[in-house]
Amino acid sequence: MKKIILLFILLYVTVTAPAQRNEILDKRLHTLQVVVNDDPLLPPIMTLGGHNHVKISFDEFSHEYHRYIYKVEHCNADWTPSDEIFESDFLNGFNDNPIEDYEKSFNTTMLYTHYALRIPNEYISLKLSGNYKITVYNDEGDEPVPVLTACFSMVEPGVGIAATVSSNTDIDFNKAHQQMDLTVSYGQARVIDPHRELQIVILQNRRWDNAVVNPRPNIQAAGKIEFTHNRQLIFPGGNEYHKFEILDVHVPTLNVDRMEWFDPYYHATLFPSQTAKNYLYDEDQNGAFIIRNSDDYDVDFTCDYVFTHFTLKSPRLPGGDVYINGAWTCNRFLPEYKMDYNDRTQAYEATVLLKQGYYNYNYLFVPEGETVGNTGPTDGNFYETENEYIVLVYHRPNGGRYDKLIGYRRMNFISSRQ
């Protein structure tokens, strides 16, 4: 007979998320992309082995060649370096190789050089599952200078993940939240003490600011743990992402009010958004972006850069700031994505330099002194919202030296009312 242990009734607690830090450190660099298997809509997670690959690319604002080298690091579940293993444990080959794939922009007002790195390549391949951080350095001075970091993960499936998301939550019913029920079955993994050996991360729309890290299971049974009616797994519903598309620098396209030329650059003014009062379904990609133009050919170095003007019609929101957020902001609250309030127009406004393409975004209110964004005051929270959820399960057995990623599940919540 299986012995089922009720651990305890959980109270909701805030858990600090680990930082997956896609980060640009040099202001001359733009449009950092981390793309798995040539699909920009996929999260940066792939299966270890096989023909899977990741491509990391960025633009440097000049037509001058710069010698960039890269270093690969294996990271723990919390994205700190795995300091108990050696480079030879996780890497075939050697670090500090140059990025040899680069191309100057063609027929663009903004001059840039596009650099790209694919892993695995002829110099390196990866041997272990887990988290990986790529640091790119400018190698032209006396010492290499870091210019960006890019993160992705490798999974070796070893556990079963069963998950459902419902709008019938432990704090409201069909109102403003969504709640996940989750079961992790050990499967091929030998787990003796799940509390010590397993680390679980749940992401909503790939955001790390509101990620749930290491929730405590309600039930521990033979071969599995369960999270049922767990208050830690309740997320604000949010709203569908806004979207726009800049395919032609001369003609307004999806949700662009007007395209204008102010010498020496193009400007795109988006239709204003308004603080949402009701839910309205609109198909989106939950924050993703795709670089492309109307020709859809050699887009990496033929797409131009456009100053893009955002407007959110809203009363001034006291006690915090409003940020534009999406995968293209690296889901980080940076000064360039902070909106300023215009008392004359009664709106939040911001201008961001973006490469031509298709973009999803939302507006997040970040209270002073806090690090978690809130859609409530800006885009609203609605139970019907189609959201993407990702579950990651890491395992370090007793005596293990690094965190394996042994479970990955991606799913979308779709309301029955849609």
Secondary structure as the mmCIF struct_conf table of DSSP 4:
data_model
#
loop_
_struct_conf.conf_type_id
_struct_conf.id
_struct_conf.beg_label_comp_id
_struct_conf.beg_label_asym_id
_struct_conf.beg_label_seq_id
_struct_conf.end_label_comp_id
_struct_conf.end_label_asym_id
_struct_conf.end_label_seq_id
STRN STRN1 ILE A 5 LEU A 6
HELX_LH_PP_P HELX_LH_PP_P1 ILE A 9 TYR A 12
HELX_LH_PP_P HELX_LH_PP_P2 THR A 16 PRO A 18
STRN STRN2 GLU A 23 ILE A 24
BEND BEND1 ASP A 26 ASP A 26
TURN_TY1_P TURN_TY1_P1 LYS A 27 ARG A 28
STRN STRN3 LEU A 29 VAL A 36
TURN_TY1_P TURN_TY1_P2 ASN A 37 ASP A 38
STRN STRN4 ASP A 39 ASP A 39
TURN_TY1_P TURN_TY1_P3 PRO A 40 LEU A 41
BEND BEND2 LEU A 42 LEU A 42
BEND BEND3 PRO A 44 PRO A 44
STRN STRN5 ILE A 45 THR A 47
BEND BEND4 LEU A 48 GLY A 49
TURN_TY1_P TURN_TY1_P4 GLY A 50 HIS A 51
STRN STRN6 VAL A 54 GLU A 60
BEND BEND5 PHE A 61 GLU A 64
STRN STRN7 TYR A 68 CYS A 75
TURN_TY1_P TURN_TY1_P5 ALA A 77 ASP A 78
BEND BEND6 TRP A 79 THR A 80
STRN STRN8 PRO A 81 PRO A 81
TURN_TY1_P TURN_TY1_P6 ASP A 83 GLU A 84
BEND BEND7 ILE A 85 ILE A 85
HELX_RH_AL_P HELX_RH_AL_P1 GLU A 87 PHE A 90
STRN STRN9 LEU A 91 GLY A 93
BEND BEND8 ASN A 95 ASN A 95
STRN STRN10 ASN A 97 PRO A 98
STRN STRN11 ASP A 101 LYS A 104
BEND BEND9 ASN A 107 ASN A 107
BEND BEND10 THR A 109 MET A 110
STRN STRN12 THR A 113 ILE A 119
BEND BEND11 PRO A 120 PRO A 120
BEND BEND12 GLU A 122 TYR A 123
STRN STRN13 ILE A 124 LEU A 126
BEND BEND13 LEU A 128 LEU A 128
STRN STRN14 GLY A 130 ASN A 138
BEND BEND14 GLU A 140 GLU A 143
STRN STRN15 VAL A 145 VAL A 155
BEND BEND15 VAL A 159 VAL A 159
STRN STRN16 GLY A 160 SER A 166
BEND BEND16 SER A 167 SER A 167
STRN STRN17 ASN A 168 ASN A 168
BEND BEND17 ASP A 170 ILE A 171
STRN STRN18 PHE A 173 PHE A 173
BEND BEND18 ASN A 174 ALA A 176
STRN STRN19 HIS A 177 SER A 185
TURN_TY1_P TURN_TY1_P7 GLY A 187 GLN A 188
BEND BEND19 ALA A 189 ALA A 189
BEND BEND20 ILE A 192 ILE A 192
HELX_RH_AL_P HELX_RH_AL_P2 PRO A 194 GLU A 197
STRN STRN20 LEU A 198 GLN A 204
TURN_TY1_P TURN_TY1_P8 ASN A 205 ARG A 206
STRN STRN21 ARG A 207 VAL A 213
BEND BEND21 ASN A 214 ASN A 214
HELX_LH_PP_P HELX_LH_PP_P3 PRO A 215 PRO A 217
BEND BEND22 ASN A 218 ASN A 218
STRN STRN22 ILE A 219 ALA A 221
TURN_TY1_P TURN_TY1_P9 ALA A 222 GLY A 223
STRN STRN23 LYS A 224 PHE A 227
BEND BEND23 HIS A 229 HIS A 229
HELX_RH_3T_P HELX_RH_3T_P1 ARG A 231 LEU A 233
STRN STRN24 ILE A 234 PRO A 236
HELX_LH_PP_P HELX_LH_PP_P4 GLU A 240 TYR A 241
STRN STRN25 HIS A 242 ILE A 246
BEND BEND24 VAL A 249 VAL A 251
TURN_TY1_P TURN_TY1_P10 LEU A 254 ASN A 255
STRN STRN26 VAL A 256 PHE A 262
TURN_TY1_P TURN_TY1_P11 ASP A 263 PRO A 264
STRN STRN27 TYR A 265 LEU A 270
HELX_LH_PP_P HELX_LH_PP_P5 PHE A 271 PRO A 272
STRN STRN28 SER A 273 GLN A 274
BEND BEND25 LYS A 277 ASN A 278
TURN_TY1_P TURN_TY1_P12 ASN A 286 GLY A 287
STRN STRN29 PHE A 289 ILE A 291
BEND BEND26 SER A 294 ASP A 295
BEND BEND27 TYR A 297 ASP A 298
HELX_RH_AL_P HELX_RH_AL_P3 VAL A 299 THR A 302
HELX_LH_PP_P HELX_LH_PP_P6 CYS A 303 ASP A 304
STRN STRN30 TYR A 305 LYS A 313
TURN_TY1_P TURN_TY1_P13 PRO A 318 GLY A 319
STRN STRN31 GLY A 320 ASN A 325
BEND BEND28 GLY A 326 GLY A 326
HELX_RH_3T_P HELX_RH_3T_P2 ALA A 327 THR A 329
TURN_TY1_P TURN_TY1_P14 CYS A 330 ASN A 331
HELX_RH_3T_P HELX_RH_3T_P3 PRO A 335 TYR A 337
STRN STRN32 LYS A 338 LYS A 338
HELX_LH_PP_P HELX_LH_PP_P7 MET A 339 MET A 339
STRN STRN33 ASP A 340 ASN A 342
TURN_TY1_P TURN_TY1_P15 ASP A 343 GLN A 346
STRN STRN34 ALA A 347 LYS A 355
BEND BEND29 GLN A 356 GLN A 356
STRN STRN35 GLY A 357 PRO A 367
TURN_TY1_P TURN_TY1_P16 GLU A 368 GLY A 369
STRN STRN36 ASN A 374 ASN A 374
BEND BEND30 THR A 375 THR A 375
TURN_TY1_P TURN_TY1_P17 GLY A 376 ASP A 379
TURN_TY1_P TURN_TY1_P18 TYR A 383 GLU A 384
STRN STRN37 ASN A 387 HIS A 395
TURN_TY1_P TURN_TY1_P19 ASN A 398 GLY A 399
BEND BEND31 ARG A 401 TYR A 402
STRN STRN38 LYS A 404 PHE A 413
TURN_TY1_P TURN_TY1_P20 SER A 416 ARG A 417
#
